[in-house]
Amino acid sequence: MWYIIYAEDVDNSLALRLKARPAHLERISALVDEGRILVAGPTPAIDSEDPAEAGFTGSLIIAQFESLGDAKAWADADPYVSGGVFKSVTVKPYKRVLP
């Protein structure tokens, strides 16, 4: 099943994000390689593709997992969690309808 992982950043998270980003992307790349990612990316702090120093306010991932528990465990193990980037993480089932 598909699951939404939506995380909100702590204030001024850019330096923390940059430090943890390689390990974060490595984990996501593994899901991509397995064909389990529908979409993934950050939410810019300003209305711009490249927010520069404004940074980001969170991230969204929609990915396939065997269960809600598996999705939560994967999200909890993210380097952005252990690196202090995220102040909250929400994981919910998602039913893909379109396209």
Contacts in CASP RR format, 6 or more apart in sequence:
PFRMAT RR
TARGET T0000
AUTHOR 0000-0000-0000
METHOD contacts of the structure
MODEL  1
MWYIIYAEDVDNSLALRLKARPAHLERISALVDEGRILVAGPTPAIDSED
PAEAGFTGSLIIAQFESLGDAKAWADADPYVSGGVFKSVTVKPYKRVLP
1 64 0 8 1.000
1 65 0 8 1.000
1 66 0 8 1.000
1 67 0 8 1.000
1 93 0 8 1.000
1 94 0 8 1.000
2 38 0 8 1.000
2 62 0 8 1.000
2 63 0 8 1.000
2 64 0 8 1.000
2 93 0 8 1.000
2 94 0 8 1.000
2 95 0 8 1.000
2 96 0 8 1.000
3 62 0 8 1.000
3 63 0 8 1.000
3 64 0 8 1.000
3 65 0 8 1.000
3 68 0 8 1.000
3 71 0 8 1.000
3 91 0 8 1.000
3 92 0 8 1.000
3 93 0 8 1.000
3 94 0 8 1.000
4 60 0 8 1.000
4 61 0 8 1.000
4 62 0 8 1.000
4 90 0 8 1.000
4 91 0 8 1.000
4 92 0 8 1.000
4 93 0 8 1.000
4 94 0 8 1.000
5 59 0 8 1.000
5 60 0 8 1.000
5 61 0 8 1.000
5 62 0 8 1.000
5 63 0 8 1.000
5 71 0 8 1.000
5 74 0 8 1.000
5 75 0 8 1.000
5 89 0 8 1.000
5 90 0 8 1.000
5 91 0 8 1.000
6 58 0 8 1.000
6 59 0 8 1.000
6 60 0 8 1.000
6 89 0 8 1.000
6 90 0 8 1.000
6 91 0 8 1.000
6 92 0 8 1.000
7 58 0 8 1.000
7 59 0 8 1.000
7 60 0 8 1.000
7 75 0 8 1.000
7 78 0 8 1.000
7 80 0 8 1.000
7 81 0 8 1.000
7 85 0 8 1.000
7 86 0 8 1.000
7 88 0 8 1.000
7 89 0 8 1.000
7 90 0 8 1.000
8 57 0 8 1.000
8 58 0 8 1.000
8 86 0 8 1.000
8 87 0 8 1.000
8 88 0 8 1.000
8 89 0 8 1.000
9 17 0 8 1.000
9 56 0 8 1.000
9 57 0 8 1.000
9 58 0 8 1.000
9 59 0 8 1.000
9 85 0 8 1.000
9 86 0 8 1.000
9 87 0 8 1.000
10 16 0 8 1.000
10 84 0 8 1.000
10 85 0 8 1.000
10 86 0 8 1.000
10 87 0 8 1.000
13 55 0 8 1.000
13 56 0 8 1.000
13 58 0 8 1.000
13 84 0 8 1.000
13 85 0 8 1.000
14 53 0 8 1.000
14 55 0 8 1.000
14 56 0 8 1.000
16 80 0 8 1.000
16 83 0 8 1.000
16 84 0 8 1.000
16 85 0 8 1.000
17 42 0 8 1.000
17 55 0 8 1.000
17 56 0 8 1.000
17 80 0 8 1.000
17 85 0 8 1.000
19 83 0 8 1.000
20 79 0 8 1.000
20 80 0 8 1.000
20 82 0 8 1.000
20 83 0 8 1.000
20 84 0 8 1.000
20 85 0 8 1.000
23 79 0 8 1.000
24 78 0 8 1.000
24 79 0 8 1.000
24 80 0 8 1.000
27 74 0 8 1.000
27 77 0 8 1.000
27 78 0 8 1.000
27 79 0 8 1.000
28 37 0 8 1.000
28 40 0 8 1.000
28 61 0 8 1.000
31 37 0 8 1.000
31 63 0 8 1.000
35 64 0 8 1.000
36 63 0 8 1.000
36 64 0 8 1.000
36 65 0 8 1.000
37 61 0 8 1.000
37 62 0 8 1.000
37 63 0 8 1.000
37 64 0 8 1.000
38 62 0 8 1.000
38 63 0 8 1.000
38 64 0 8 1.000
38 96 0 8 1.000
39 60 0 8 1.000
39 61 0 8 1.000
39 62 0 8 1.000
40 59 0 8 1.000
40 60 0 8 1.000
40 61 0 8 1.000
40 62 0 8 1.000
40 63 0 8 1.000
41 59 0 8 1.000
41 60 0 8 1.000
41 61 0 8 1.000
42 56 0 8 1.000
42 58 0 8 1.000
42 59 0 8 1.000
42 60 0 8 1.000
43 56 0 8 1.000
43 57 0 8 1.000
43 58 0 8 1.000
43 59 0 8 1.000
43 60 0 8 1.000
44 50 0 8 1.000
44 51 0 8 1.000
44 54 0 8 1.000
44 55 0 8 1.000
44 56 0 8 1.000
44 57 0 8 1.000
45 51 0 8 1.000
45 54 0 8 1.000
45 55 0 8 1.000
45 56 0 8 1.000
45 57 0 8 1.000
46 54 0 8 1.000
46 55 0 8 1.000
48 54 0 8 1.000
58 86 0 8 1.000
59 80 0 8 1.000
59 86 0 8 1.000
61 75 0 8 1.000
62 94 0 8 1.000
62 96 0 8 1.000
63 71 0 8 1.000
63 74 0 8 1.000
65 71 0 8 1.000
65 74 0 8 1.000
68 91 0 8 1.000
68 92 0 8 1.000
68 93 0 8 1.000
69 91 0 8 1.000
71 91 0 8 1.000
72 91 0 8 1.000
75 81 0 8 1.000
75 89 0 8 1.000
75 91 0 8 1.000
76 89 0 8 1.000
78 86 0 8 1.000
78 89 0 8 1.000
80 86 0 8 1.000
81 89 0 8 1.000
END
